[in-house]
């Protein structure tokens, strides 16, 4: 009892000393914070009121608060115990997205110049409230609904605070997209870059070209044994639904139709648009199968830049795209074009001579100019990957650049007068490993670097830029390519918490960034992600055990791992064997998943746990299972038939991960 009393007193003293600062855990970090003492306490009599605005401007927040707290939050103006929203167009803030938030013990006052600012303020309020606001399946008295006394003056550093989701290499339903829009809104990210087409599938209905959504252009071939939900496309009605959903969350969608490379589904649907006649195989397939079909990851065909039919096709497609997406920008890709395919075609060479085009880089610029003009004609702004800068002198300055090929790519774009979005693979690609290349997480290991949370957070888009060049930086964006991390849980683990670091890069002042302090706020935000049922990376990744020399023999024996804590729902499960060090690899003959000693699934393929970490083939040391009748009271084990290959000097990680059948329903507890 004495120890408990001392501990309680210490907690009280520490709480009083650091009271204000310790409870302000807003991400991204506000520009100015003045800490006060005390709390604004919500109760059944708390009201909301509006001046020069209405409830629809913060409707999502009010609905969420009502559902979570079970308080009526009636619309009524009163002098105390109220939250007042004020639209003041004369407010002294450097950005239309900015806001002022003043919380006293009696009243909460929110001011902004625009409705976008009011929305951003509501998301800060959301983070100042308990994490229970993120869920509705709770008792009315479960949380104390209070907001710390504080004054915040806030506005973003950059306008473009983006996230890209690749739905071509793996298709995701609109419910998954909406979940990401919810998370983006919470952290004031406002651009959703939707990568809708690539070699692995065309994912949007174009009414004039129905073959684009035929089975061979949207569904992975049966021989690939891919789960059905990884294939598909969005109807235009679904697109409209998502666009409206995003708009309600202050998010603009930038659609991408990737041309003239990465156009395999287009060429399958309309072969006459190809630069050559190569159409093998006549279906789409997952990214890792590319080497098996083509010998590399790049398609053996592109759209033909010399044919007027190509530009008519793109004109028609972008007409429908422009009508579906009200945002300013349309992304046309332009990356990783195999120019050697153009060099091999005599009709292309004849076209270049006729039009006095010096080389294939200049031909790429010709294509980009034509496509940019089409997009401008639709009343939109064109943007492409920085590969299109190869012939920068002939590139129209109206074309914005998405700089992904290293940090220097931002400098390369802005020094020539182009507007640019900073999204270098060197820091902001989330398909890249974030901590340990041997932790079993589904990452693209072809990259040499590890994009740790700190590496992401420390990235500065303005590094090395002049003041003039810095003015051309539109903002920052994190990208998630779904070639390796296909299951939703795996994708979530790759995105979070790194996406929160990108949110802070885009919003907070460069001088106010502090990684250690960010981590403190991040720790306080993790329960919020838990409430939203969003998985995120934990130290150790999917490592669930290990083997060492004493555990194996030169002849086959059984290696057993208890995975009870790693199984928490029905779904797809994957066990991995990652060799770390020693003279001998681990030979694996078969692996079983057991429930209370009974085999419930088995993967009988033969493999070698070796040093291979590439992406050009499926890693054979992964073993796959399905959990169908989950029992929370059962014991689950993995039993592997293994031997040391040529000896027992071997050490490695055993990894295990479950991806629930129903996404965003349960998260793995650590």
SULJO-V363052 format. One line per field, one symbol per residue. phi: phi as a letter, one per 20 degrees, with the letter a starting at -180 (. if undefined). A space follows every 50 residues. Layout:
# SULJO-V363052
phi: ???
This chain:
# SULJO-V363052
phi: .ffffffffffffffffdgfffdedfcffffccdedcoceeebfefdcbc cmbbfffcgfffffffffemeflfeaebfblbdddcecfegecfcfefac ccddfdbdddcbecffffffffffggffeffffecdebffdfceebcffa ccdbaefcfecdbddedefbecffffgffffffffgdmeccdedeecafe qedcfdffcfffdfgfdccfggfeleggfedpbeffffgfffgfgfgfdm ddedfcdebeeldgfffffcgfeffcdfcdeeaebfgfegffednbedfe bcfefeefffffgffffffffffedfffdcedmneleefffffeefffff ffffdlefbffffffgfffffgfffffenddebbffgfegcgfdefffee deedengffffffffenefbdebfgfcdeeeegdbcfcenfeceefefed efgffffffcgegmeffffffeffrcbedceefdedffffffffedefff ffgfgfdffgfefbffffffffgfeffffgfemdfbfdgnldfcrbcbgf eccfdfbdddcedgfedcafqeccdccdfdapecfdeddaccdddlndfd abdefebcecefcfdeafffeecdbcedcfcfeeddcdcdecbfenqdeb baeddbbddgfefldcdfed
